[in-house]
């Protein structure tokens, strides 16, 4: 359990209760009771961002590095690839169409056998 804020009355560290998304908006005063001294205190939320740089060779004259995508149904992802650097996607339309046709046919066959 993390301790987010120091109670202004007793000095003990408290975890902010964010049940149902409470306390996440900026520029709004929120209230919470200290779990140690029982006094109610107010707090404001400040959101900060952290950025991490990443080299993207394919945006600077290099080649894309496409990797097979995975997911469900697996047939949808046949012939679908995503560049590990820039997240660009490419699809082998013929391969994907054939896989999806087979998948849809199997669903129709299953429905015919059950109904």
C-alpha positions in Angstrom: 0.0 0.0 0.0 1.4 3.4 -1.0 1.2 6.5 1.2 0.2 9.5 -1.0 -0.2 12.5 1.3 0.8 13.7 4.8 -2.1 14.6 7.0 -1.8 18.4 7.8 -3.0 17.7 11.4 -1.1 14.7 12.7 1.6 14.3 10.1 0.9 10.7 9.4 1.0 9.6 5.7 -2.4 8.6 4.2 -3.4 6.8 1.0 -5.8 8.8 -1.1 -9.1 7.0 -1.6 -9.9 7.0 -5.3 -13.0 4.8 -5.1 -15.2 5.4 -8.2 -12.7 7.8 -9.7 -13.0 10.3 -6.8 -10.1 12.8 -6.6 -8.6 12.6 -10.1 -9.8 16.0 -11.6 -7.5 18.9 -11.3 -8.6 22.3 -9.9 -11.2 20.7 -7.6 -11.0 20.5 -3.9 -11.4 17.0 -2.5 -11.9 15.9 1.1 -10.8 12.9 3.1 -10.7 11.8 6.7 -7.4 11.0 8.2 -7.3 7.3 9.1 -5.1 8.1 12.1 -6.4 11.3 13.8 -9.9 11.2 12.3 -9.8 14.9 11.2 -11.0 15.8 7.7 -8.5 17.5 5.4 -8.7 18.7 1.8 -6.4 18.2 -1.1 -6.0 19.1 -4.7 -4.8 16.8 -7.4 -2.0 17.6 -9.8 -1.5 15.5 -12.9 2.0 15.3 -14.3 3.3 13.5 -17.4 6.5 11.7 -18.0 7.9 11.2 -21.5 10.4 8.6 -22.5 12.3 9.0 -25.9 12.5 6.1 -28.3 14.5 5.8 -31.5 12.3 5.3 -34.6 14.8 4.3 -37.3 12.0 3.8 -39.9 11.1 7.5 -39.7 14.7 8.4 -40.4 15.5 6.5 -43.5 15.7 3.0 -41.9 13.5 0.0 -42.6 10.3 -0.9 -40.7 10.6 -4.0 -38.5 7.2 -5.7 -38.9 6.1 -8.3 -36.4 3.1 -10.6 -36.7 0.1 -9.4 -34.7 -1.8 -11.7 -32.4 -5.3 -11.5 -30.9 -8.7 -13.1 -31.1 -10.2 -14.4 -33.2 -6.8 -15.5 -34.4 -8.0 -15.6 -38.1 -8.5 -11.8 -38.0 -4.8 -11.3 -37.3 -3.5 -13.6 -40.1 -1.5 -11.5 -42.4 -1.5 -8.5 -40.0 1.8 -7.0 -39.0 2.9 -4.0 -36.8 6.2 -2.2 -36.9 8.0 -2.6 -33.6 9.4 0.9 -33.9 6.5 3.2 -35.1 3.5 1.0 -34.7 2.6 1.3 -38.3 0.4 -1.6 -39.4 0.3 -3.4 -42.7 -2.1 -6.1 -43.9 -1.6 -8.9 -46.5 -5.2 -8.4 -47.8 -5.3 -11.7 -49.7 -4.0 -13.8 -46.8 -6.3 -12.1 -44.3 -9.3 -12.3 -46.5 -8.8 -16.1 -47.0 -8.4 -16.6 -43.2 -11.5 -14.6 -42.4 -13.6 -16.4 -45.1 -12.6 -19.7 -43.5 -13.4 -18.4 -40.1 -16.8 -17.1 -41.1 -17.5 -20.4 -42.9 -16.7 -22.4 -39.8 -19.1 -20.2 -37.8 -21.9 -20.8 -40.4 -21.3 -24.5 -40.3 -21.4 -24.5 -36.5 -24.7 -22.5 -36.6 -26.1 -24.9 -39.2 -25.2 -27.9 -37.0 -26.7 -26.3 -33.8 -29.9 -24.9 -35.3 
